Amino acid sequence: MSARTGTAAAGGPEPPAGGAAAAAKDLRSFLAELDADPRHGLLRIAREVDPHHELSAVVKRLEERGNPAVLFERVRGSELPVLVSLCGTRRRIAFALGESVASAVPAFLHHLDHPIAARTVASGPVKEVRQLGAEVDLDALPIPVHTKVDGGRYLTAAIGVVRDPATGNVNMGIYRMMVKGRDRLTVWPARPHDLAKVVDRARELGEEVQFAIVIGHHPALAISSQGKNEMTTDAFALAGALAGAPLEVTGGETVDLAVPARAEIVIEGRILPDVVEQEGPFGEFTYYAGATRAPVCEVSAITRRRDAIFVDLHPTHPEHRELWIFPAREARLTQRLREAVPGVAGVHIPQHGAGMTAYVAIDPVHDADARRALTIVLASDTYIKHAIAVNPDVDITDDREVVWALGVRFQADRDMMVLPNSRGMPLDPSSYSLTGRLDRGGMTTKVGFDATTPVGVPFPERVDGLPEAYADLDLADYLPAGWTGAP
């Protein structure tokens, strides 16, 4: 998961009128908003939990209770509490942006064109505790072991900040990082993440990669990091626009990088491109485990608030998929489609499809429009292997509606596109290579399903809608008091 940002984040132009006066946003301000809204709230668990499996087991069981944001106040072996599932639902992600679920994608696209430049400050709360050199101790942080197969402790909600040595631009993303010692961890720059390009370039130049890891901030920072933006987009400025206030940044202690001044924790260090170690296994968003060899990062500083909150993300939990998908990935795919195909109403990537299935709503003006849209989706997003196009009268956020459209508007012999030997991802356990169908090699067979009605040809009208006289019927006028639903 990655996005790009320009160097203006550390000291670019002043925010637009009104931006400089806006109150700075951070994790604390968002938790206060969450607590104050009766629709959300924050689940606090006072009982001490072990970060080795127990903490994550509780989070998994909470899937049955709507995936609340949960703060573990006492974590064995650490003085810091742990916050998990902050972005565990689309509704909570949208709430962080001041939007509804329906308006979050268009709002994201609007903010891309209306950034709020970061504001550089001399220091900030993240500098209250400073550990440099020999004082660095990753073991003091409550970094969990998540799944039953994980090979060790992983940072999972940490946002990596790195500068591209070729261009001087800065890259942000969330990467898989395994703790290897008190001052060492591996960072997996999986392709097609931009970090892989930065590491490869540094290896060619014989250089190290300066790296900063941000743990805990307003959700807008994490959402911005998933934008997969062009280099011309300043992801710090996008985070400010998403939050509605400029992101305050300050200089690193041991690296020449700007870091969020109001973060909970920042880890600084250098990635050594030629020092590669085995990492994993690690339970991924596919709900299967992966292992690989990854470059080592030597940690040179840890700074944090005195009462820092450690933020974690369970990798085999809906939060992993929702944050990765919504709203940034859906917005970017919608934008790409609208630039090329008329009539695209929107895109939905359901998290329960492991982020590899997309639904496209389109009102085609030509019978080839839906197929063109499907081709663009499958070609432009490496992770998408199944795409379904439907008319706008089908609710793409409702699987039942999409499956209904497949049932009554789709014929496989004329409406299906099959693209074998396409680029997919090695994390897909069903991927293959040209040397063998059982060799996982990051190749996949992509399929597009055109479940739209023919253009200009009479097609039966849907009759399942309410009669016009009752279009605004309110069930509350009919149900007994206190009734909450069928058992």
C-alpha positions as CSV (number, residue, x, y, z in Angstrom):
1,M,0.0,0.0,0.0
2,S,1.7,3.2,-1.0
3,A,1.2,6.8,-2.1
4,R,3.6,9.5,-3.2
5,T,4.3,13.0,-1.9
6,G,6.5,15.9,-3.1
7,T,9.1,17.6,-1.0
8,A,6.8,20.6,-0.5
9,A,5.3,18.7,2.5
10,A,8.3,19.8,4.6
11,G,8.2,23.4,3.9
12,G,6.1,24.3,0.8
13,P,3.7,27.1,0.2
14,E,1.5,28.4,3.0
15,P,-2.0,26.7,3.3
16,P,-4.8,28.4,1.5
17,A,-6.8,31.1,3.3
18,G,-8.3,29.8,6.4
19,G,-6.1,26.7,6.5
20,A,-3.4,28.2,8.7
21,A,-6.0,29.1,11.4
22,A,-7.5,25.7,11.5
23,A,-6.8,23.6,14.6
24,A,-4.2,20.9,14.0
25,K,-5.7,17.4,13.8
26,D,-4.1,14.3,15.3
27,L,-5.1,10.9,16.8
28,R,-6.2,12.5,20.1
29,S,-8.6,15.0,18.4
30,F,-10.1,12.1,16.3
31,L,-10.6,9.9,19.4
32,A,-12.4,12.7,21.1
33,E,-14.7,13.1,18.1
34,L,-15.3,9.3,18.1
35,D,-16.2,9.3,21.8
36,A,-18.5,12.3,21.4
37,D,-20.6,10.7,18.7
38,P,-23.2,8.2,19.9
39,R,-23.0,6.2,16.7
40,H,-19.4,5.3,17.2
41,G,-17.6,5.5,20.5
42,L,-14.4,3.7,21.6
43,L,-14.3,0.3,23.3
44,R,-11.9,0.4,26.2
45,I,-10.6,-2.9,27.6
46,A,-9.1,-2.6,31.1
47,R,-8.1,-6.3,31.5
48,E,-4.4,-6.9,30.8
49,V,-3.7,-8.7,27.6
50,D,-0.7,-10.5,26.1
51,P,0.5,-8.9,22.8
52,H,1.4,-12.4,21.7
53,H,-1.8,-13.7,20.1
54,E,-4.3,-12.7,23.0
55,L,-4.7,-9.1,21.9
56,S,-5.4,-10.1,18.3
57,A,-7.7,-12.9,19.3
58,V,-9.9,-10.4,21.1
59,V,-9.9,-8.2,18.0
60,K,-10.9,-11.1,15.8
61,R,-13.8,-12.1,18.1
62,L,-15.0,-8.5,17.9
63,E,-15.7,-8.9,14.2
64,E,-18.9,-10.6,15.4
65,R,-19.8,-7.3,17.2
66,G,-19.3,-4.9,14.3
67,N,-15.5,-4.3,14.4
68,P,-15.4,-1.5,17.0
69,A,-12.3,0.6,17.5
70,V,-10.8,-0.9,20.7
71,L,-8.2,0.5,23.1
72,F,-6.3,-2.1,25.2
73,E,-5.3,0.0,28.2
74,R,-3.0,-2.6,29.8
75,V,-0.6,-4.6,27.5
76,R,1.8,-7.0,29.1
77,G,5.4,-5.9,28.9
78,S,4.8,-2.3,28.0
79,E,3.6,0.9,29.6
80,L,1.9,1.9,26.4
81,P,-1.8,1.1,25.5
82,V,-2.6,-0.3,22.1
83,L,-5.3,1.0,19.7
84,V,-6.7,-1.5,17.1
85,S,-9.3,-1.4,14.4
86,L,-9.5,2.4,14.2
87,C,-10.3,2.1,10.5
88,G,-12.1,-1.2,10.8
89,T,-15.3,-0.1,9.1
90,R,-16.1,2.1,6.1
91,R,-18.5,4.1,8.3
92,R,-15.7,5.0,10.7
93,I,-13.3,5.9,7.8
94,A,-15.9,8.1,6.3
95,F,-16.6,9.7,9.8
96,A,-12.9,10.5,10.0
97,L,-13.3,12.5,6.8
98,G,-16.5,14.2,7.9
99,E,-18.4,12.3,5.2
100,S,-20.9,9.6,4.8
101,V,-19.9,6.3,3.2
102,A,-21.7,7.4,0.0
103,S,-19.9,10.7,-0.2
104,A,-16.4,9.6,0.8
105,V,-15.1,8.7,-2.7
106,P,-16.2,11.9,-4.4
107,A,-14.9,13.9,-1.4
108,F,-11.5,12.2,-1.8
109,L,-11.4,13.1,-5.5
110,H,-12.3,16.7,-4.5
111,H,-9.5,16.9,-2.0
112,L,-7.0,15.7,-4.5
113,D,-7.6,19.0,-6.3
114,H,-7.8,21.1,-3.2
115,P,-4.7,20.3,-1.0
116,I,-3.8,22.0,2.2
117,A,0.0,22.4,2.4
118,A,1.7,21.0,5.5
119,R,2.9,23.5,8.1
120,T,6.5,23.2,9.4
121,V,7.0,23.7,13.1
122,A,10.1,23.6,15.3
123,S,9.0,20.6,17.4
124,G,5.9,18.8,18.6
125,P,4.5,16.3,21.0
126,V,6.2,13.4,19.2
127,K,9.5,14.8,20.5
128,E,8.6,14.6,24.2
129,V,10.6,11.3,24.6
130,R,13.8,10.8,22.5
131,Q,15.8,7.6,22.3
132,L,18.9,7.9,20.1
133,G,21.6,5.4,19.2
134,A,22.2,2.8,21.9
135,E,19.0,3.9,23.8
136,V,16.8,2.6,20.9
137,D,14.7,-0.4,22.0
138,L,12.0,-1.7,19.7
139,D,11.3,-4.4,22.4
140,A,9.8,-1.7,24.6
141,L,7.0,-1.1,22.2
142,P,3.9,-3.4,22.5
143,I,4.3,-4.8,19.0
144,P,2.0,-7.8,18.7
145,V,2.2,-11.3,17.2
146,H,-1.0,-11.5,15.3
147,T,-1.9,-14.8,13.6
148,K,-1.2,-18.3,14.6
149,V,1.4,-18.8,11.9
150,D,3.3,-15.4,12.2
151,G,7.0,-15.8,12.5
152,G,7.4,-12.9,14.9
153,R,6.3,-9.4,15.8
154,Y,5.2,-7.0,13.0
155,L,4.5,-3.3,12.7
156,T,1.3,-3.3,10.6
157,A,-0.3,0.2,11.0
158,A,3.0,2.1,10.6
159,I,3.3,4.6,7.8
160,G,6.7,4.6,6.1
161,V,8.2,7.9,4.8
162,V,11.1,7.7,2.4
163,R,12.7,10.0,-0.2
164,D,13.4,8.8,-3.8
165,P,17.1,9.3,-4.4
166,A,16.5,9.8,-8.1
167,T,14.0,12.6,-7.9
168,G,14.2,13.9,-4.3
169,N,10.5,13.3,-3.9
170,V,9.1,11.7,-0.8
171,N,7.0,8.4,-0.7
172,M,4.5,7.4,1.9
173,G,3.0,3.9,2.4
174,I,2.2,1.1,4.8
175,Y,4.6,-1.8,4.5
176,R,5.2,-5.1,6.2
177,M,7.9,-4.7,8.8
178,M,9.2,-7.5,11.0
179,V,11.1,-6.8,14.2
180,K,14.5,-8.5,14.1
181,G,16.1,-7.0,17.2
182,R,16.2,-4.0,19.5
183,D,17.3,-1.8,16.7
184,R,16.7,-3.8,13.5
185,L,13.7,-4.7,11.4
186,T,13.0,-5.9,7.9
187,V,11.0,-3.7,5.4
188,W,9.4,-5.6,2.5
189,P,9.2,-3.2,-0.5
190,A,6.8,-5.5,-2.4
191,R,6.2,-4.6,-6.0
192,P,4.3,-2.7,-7.3
193,H,4.9,-0.4,-4.3
194,D,7.0,2.6,-5.0
195,L,9.3,1.8,-2.2
196,A,10.7,-1.1,-4.3
197,K,11.8,1.4,-6.9
198,V,13.5,3.6,-4.2
199,V,15.4,0.6,-2.8
200,D,16.4,-0.6,-6.2
201,R,17.7,2.8,-7.1
202,A,19.6,3.1,-3.9
203,R,21.2,-0.3,-4.5
204,E,22.4,0.8,-7.9
205,L,23.9,3.9,-6.4
206,G,25.5,2.0,-3.5
207,E,23.5,4.2,-1.0
208,E,21.4,3.6,2.1
209,V,17.7,4.7,2.2
210,Q,16.7,7.2,4.9
211,F,13.5,6.0,6.4
212,A,10.9,7.2,9.0
213,I,8.1,5.2,10.4
214,V,5.0,7.0,11.8
215,I,2.8,5.2,14.3
216,G,-0.4,6.9,15.3
217,H,-2.0,10.0,13.8
218,H,-5.3,11.2,12.5
219,P,-6.8,8.6,10.1
220,A,-6.4,11.1,7.3
221,L,-2.7,10.4,7.2
222,A,-3.2,6.7,6.7
223,I,-6.0,7.2,4.2
224,S,-3.8,9.6,2.2
225,S,-0.9,7.0,2.2
226,Q,-3.2,4.7,0.3
227,G,-3.9,7.1,-2.6
228,K,-1.3,5.7,-5.1
229,N,-0.9,9.2,-6.3
230,E,1.4,10.6,-8.9
231,M,4.6,12.3,-7.8
232,T,3.0,15.7,-8.4
233,T,0.6,15.0,-5.6
234,D,1.8,15.9,-2.1
235,A,0.4,13.2,0.2
236,F,1.1,15.4,3.3
237,A,-1.0,18.1,1.7
238,L,-3.7,15.6,0.8
239,A,-3.8,14.4,4.4
240,G,-4.3,18.0,5.5
241,A,-7.2,18.4,3.0
242,L,-8.8,15.1,4.1
243,A,-8.5,16.2,7.8
244,G,-9.6,19.8,7.1
245,A,-6.4,21.3,8.7
246,P,-2.7,21.5,7.7
247,L,-0.6,18.6,8.8
248,E,2.1,19.9,11.2
249,V,5.6,18.5,10.4
250,T,9.0,18.8,11.9
251,G,12.5,17.6,11.2
252,G,13.8,14.1,12.0
253,E,16.4,13.6,14.7
254,T,18.7,11.3,12.7
255,V,17.3,11.4,9.2
256,D,16.8,14.3,6.7
257,L,13.1,13.8,6.5
258,A,10.0,15.7,7.7
259,V,7.8,13.8,10.1
260,P,4.4,14.6,11.6
261,A,5.0,16.6,14.7
262,R,1.8,15.4,16.4
263,A,2.3,11.7,15.8
264,E,2.3,9.3,18.7
265,I,5.6,7.5,17.8
266,V,8.2,8.0,15.1
267,I,10.9,5.4,14.3
268,E,13.9,6.6,12.3
269,G,16.5,4.6,10.5
270,R,18.2,3.5,7.3
271,I,17.2,0.7,4.9
272,L,20.3,-1.2,3.8
273,P,19.4,-2.4,0.2
274,D,22.1,-5.1,0.1
275,V,21.5,-6.5,3.6
276,V,18.6,-8.9,3.1
277,E,17.1,-11.4,5.6
278,Q,14.4,-13.9,5.7
279,E,11.1,-12.7,7.1
280,G,7.7,-14.3,7.8
281,P,5.5,-16.2,7.7
282,F,3.0,-13.4,8.0
283,G,-0.8,-13.6,7.8
284,E,-1.9,-11.3,4.9
285,F,-5.0,-9.6,3.6
286,T,-5.7,-12.8,1.5
287,Y,-6.0,-14.6,4.9
288,Y,-3.1,-16.8,3.8
289,A,0.5,-16.5,5.0
290,G,3.5,-15.3,3.0
291,A,7.2,-15.3,3.6
292,T,10.0,-13.7,1.7
293,R,13.5,-12.1,1.9
294,A,13.5,-8.3,2.6
295,P,16.0,-5.5,3.2
296,V,17.0,-4.7,6.8
297,C,16.4,-1.3,8.4
298,E,18.8,-0.2,11.1
299,V,16.9,2.0,13.6
300,S,18.8,5.1,14.8
301,A,16.1,6.9,16.8
302,I,12.6,6.5,18.4
303,T,10.7,9.6,19.4
304,R,7.3,9.6,21.0
305,R,4.8,11.3,23.3
306,R,5.2,10.6,27.0
307,D,1.8,8.9,27.0
308,A,2.0,7.6,23.5
309,I,-0.7,5.3,22.1
310,F,0.6,2.5,20.0
311,V,-1.6,1.9,16.9
312,D,-1.9,-1.6,15.5
313,L,-3.8,-3.2,12.6
314,H,-4.7,-6.9,12.6
315,P,-3.6,-8.2,9.2
316,T,-6.3,-10.9,8.8
317,H,-9.1,-8.5,9.8
318,P,-11.5,-6.3,7.8
319,E,-9.5,-3.2,8.8
320,H,-6.6,-4.3,6.6
321,R,-8.8,-4.5,3.6
322,E,-11.0,-1.5,4.3
323,L,-8.1,1.0,4.8
324,W,-6.4,-0.3,1.7
325,I,-9.5,-0.1,-0.4
326,F,-11.6,2.8,0.9
327,P,-11.9,5.5,-0.2
328,A,-8.5,6.0,-2.0
329,R,-8.3,2.9,-4.2
330,E,-12.0,3.1,-5.2
331,A,-11.6,6.9,-5.9
332,R,-8.5,6.4,-8.1
333,L,-10.2,3.6,-10.1
334,T,-13.3,5.7,-10.5
335,Q,-11.2,8.6,-11.7
336,R,-9.3,6.5,-14.2
337,L,-12.5,5.0,-15.7
338,R,-14.3,8.4,-16.0
339,E,-11.4,9.8,-18.0
340,A,-11.8,7.0,-20.6
341,V,-15.4,5.7,-20.6
342,P,-18.6,7.8,-20.6
343,G,-21.4,6.8,-18.2
344,V,-19.3,5.4,-15.3
345,A,-21.3,6.1,-12.1
346,G,-18.9,4.5,-9.6
347,V,-16.7,1.6,-8.4
348,H,-17.0,-0.6,-5.4
349,I,-14.3,-3.0,-4.2
350,P,-15.9,-5.3,-1.5
351,Q,-13.5,-6.1,1.3
352,H,-14.8,-9.6,1.6
353,G,-13.5,-10.2,-2.0
354,A,-9.9,-9.9,-0.6
355,G,-9.6,-6.6,-2.5
356,M,-9.4,-8.6,-5.8
357,T,-13.0,-8.1,-7.0
358,A,-14.5,-4.9,-8.4
359,Y,-18.0,-3.9,-9.2
360,V,-18.5,-1.1,-11.8
361,A,-21.8,0.8,-12.3
362,I,-22.0,2.2,-15.8
363,D,-24.8,3.5,-18.0
364,P,-23.3,2.6,-21.4
365,V,-24.0,4.5,-24.6
366,H,-22.4,1.8,-26.7
367,D,-22.5,-1.9,-26.3
368,A,-18.7,-2.0,-26.0
369,D,-18.5,0.6,-23.2
370,A,-18.9,-2.0,-20.4
371,R,-16.3,-4.2,-21.9
372,R,-13.9,-1.2,-22.3
373,A,-14.5,-0.3,-18.6
374,L,-13.8,-3.9,-17.5
375,T,-10.6,-3.9,-19.6
376,I,-9.4,-0.7,-17.9
377,V,-10.2,-2.1,-14.4
378,L,-8.4,-5.4,-15.0
379,A,-5.4,-3.8,-16.7
380,S,-4.8,-0.8,-14.4
381,D,-5.2,-2.5,-11.0
382,T,-2.8,-5.4,-10.5
383,Y,-4.8,-6.7,-7.6
384,I,-8.2,-6.9,-9.4
385,K,-8.7,-10.4,-10.9
386,H,-12.6,-10.4,-11.2
387,A,-14.6,-7.3,-12.4
388,I,-18.3,-7.1,-12.9
389,A,-20.1,-4.3,-14.8
390,V,-23.7,-3.5,-14.0
391,N,-26.2,-0.8,-14.8
392,P,-26.7,2.1,-12.4
393,D,-30.0,0.7,-11.2
394,V,-28.0,-2.0,-9.4
395,D,-26.6,-1.1,-6.0
396,I,-22.9,-2.0,-6.3
397,T,-22.5,-1.9,-2.5
398,D,-25.0,-4.7,-2.2
399,D,-23.7,-8.2,-3.2
400,R,-27.3,-9.4,-3.5
401,E,-28.0,-6.9,-6.2
402,V,-24.8,-7.7,-8.1
403,V,-25.4,-11.4,-8.0
404,W,-29.0,-10.8,-9.1
405,A,-27.7,-8.9,-12.1
406,L,-25.3,-11.7,-13.0
407,G,-28.3,-14.1,-12.8
408,V,-30.6,-12.2,-15.1
409,R,-28.4,-10.0,-17.3
410,F,-25.4,-12.1,-18.1
411,Q,-24.7,-14.9,-20.6
412,A,-21.2,-16.4,-20.3
413,D,-20.8,-17.2,-24.0
414,R,-21.2,-13.5,-25.0
415,D,-20.6,-11.4,-21.9
416,M,-17.5,-12.8,-20.3
417,M,-13.9,-11.8,-21.0
418,V,-11.1,-14.1,-19.9
419,L,-7.5,-12.8,-19.8
420,P,-5.0,-15.6,-18.9
421,N,-1.4,-15.1,-18.0
422,S,-2.1,-11.6,-16.6
423,R,0.0,-9.9,-14.0
424,G,-1.4,-10.5,-10.5
425,M,0.3,-10.8,-7.2
426,P,2.4,-13.6,-5.5
427,L,0.3,-13.2,-2.3
428,D,-2.6,-14.8,-4.1
429,P,-2.2,-18.5,-3.2
430,S,-3.8,-19.5,-6.5
431,S,-1.4,-17.5,-8.6
432,Y,0.8,-19.3,-11.0
433,S,3.9,-19.0,-13.2
434,L,4.6,-19.9,-16.8
435,T,6.7,-22.8,-15.6
436,G,3.9,-24.5,-13.8
437,R,0.3,-23.9,-12.6
438,L,1.3,-25.0,-9.1
439,D,4.3,-22.6,-8.9
440,R,3.2,-19.3,-7.2
441,G,4.6,-16.7,-9.6
442,G,2.3,-13.7,-9.5
443,M,0.4,-14.5,-12.7
444,T,-3.3,-14.8,-12.7
445,T,-6.3,-15.3,-15.0
446,K,-8.4,-12.2,-15.0
447,V,-12.1,-12.3,-15.8
448,G,-14.6,-9.6,-16.7
449,F,-18.4,-10.1,-16.5
450,D,-20.6,-7.7,-18.5
451,A,-23.9,-7.8,-16.6
452,T,-25.3,-4.7,-18.3
453,T,-28.4,-4.6,-20.5
454,P,-28.0,-4.1,-24.2
455,V,-27.9,-0.5,-25.5
456,G,-30.9,0.6,-27.5
457,V,-32.7,-2.8,-27.3
458,P,-35.9,-3.2,-25.3
459,F,-35.2,-5.1,-22.0
460,P,-37.7,-6.0,-19.3
461,E,-38.2,-3.3,-16.7
462,R,-37.5,-4.1,-13.0
463,V,-40.7,-4.4,-11.0
464,D,-39.3,-4.8,-7.5
465,G,-39.5,-1.1,-6.6
466,L,-42.1,0.4,-4.4
467,P,-45.2,1.9,-6.1
468,E,-44.8,5.6,-6.5
469,A,-47.4,6.5,-3.9
470,Y,-45.4,4.6,-1.2
471,A,-41.8,5.6,-2.4
472,D,-41.2,7.5,0.9
473,L,-42.8,4.9,3.2
474,D,-41.3,5.0,6.7
475,L,-41.3,1.7,8.5
476,A,-41.2,3.5,11.8
477,D,-44.9,4.3,11.3
478,Y,-45.8,0.6,11.2
479,L,-43.5,-1.2,13.7
480,P,-44.2,-1.8,17.3
481,A,-42.1,0.2,19.8
482,G,-38.8,-1.4,20.8
483,W,-38.8,-3.8,17.8
484,T,-35.1,-4.2,16.6
485,G,-35.4,-6.8,14.0
486,A,-36.2,-10.4,13.3
487,P,-34.4,-13.0,15.5
